[in-house]
Amino acid sequence: MRFRFMSDVEYVERIDIPAGQSFDVTVNGDWSLRGSINIFSGDPTTVLNVAPERVEYGFTSTRADHWKSVGPLNVLDITYLDDDLRIMRGNTSTDTVFVFKRC
């Protein structure tokens, strides 16, 4: 039996401009969890798959498929997960590790 969970995701990125001004960019989309096989080890893994849909900043709203900042977050192996900490590794890179801590 295969289970699939879907929900909304929101990613906010602060863009700093050398003139001292900055602005936030919000990327919205969907996420899902699915079983997969790690391409490096061949071991089973759980993958977080993020599908960005929209990018919004200022008065601009556009498709998110071109926003490069979320590229590394599109498919991640979940290495460790508890109530306060999530560690994920890039699905196609052994050097990319993301550590998220609940504030």
Buried (B, 14 or more C-beta within 10 A) or exposed (E): EEEEEEEEBEBEBEEEEEEEEEEEBBBBBEBBBBEBEBEEEEEEBBBBBBBBEBBBBEEEEEEBEEBEBBEBBBBBBBBEEEEEEBBBBBBEEEEBEBEEEEE
